[in-house]
Amino acid sequence: MENKIIFGVLLLVVLIVSGCDKSVEDTINSNNTSSRIKLSQSCSSNNECEWISTNCCPESSGAQWACLSKVESVITCSPEVICPTVESPKPTEVCECVNNKCSFESSEPNDYTYTR
């Protein structure tokens, strides 16, 4: 079960990092539990964008962050999510709407996902 969740989250992160401009959806089902994840960078104003944990983990337990549309992105987490015991604070870079796409400026190598 946890391998399916990890695989699904990793797949979404790879799709985002690879430059996917449209929303990405993945549903993971096992033993009547499911996680639904729809990640979108589409926006029309800065107040639609924010840092969102894409792996259902909190800052205190290994969150993987992405600058996404809080209006169009949906993350419904399974109660069986297992998070690492490592702190991962929300990034300090500004997540904003640029050319109708949630993004941020950083010296990090990728443009959409930020993991600490």
Secondary structure, 3 states (H helix, E strand, C coil): CHHHHHHHHHHHHHHHHCCCCCCEEEEEEECCEEEEEEECCECCCHHHEEEEECCCCCHHHCCEEEEEECCCCEEECCCCCCCCCCCCCCCCCCCEEECCEEECCCCCCCCCEEEC
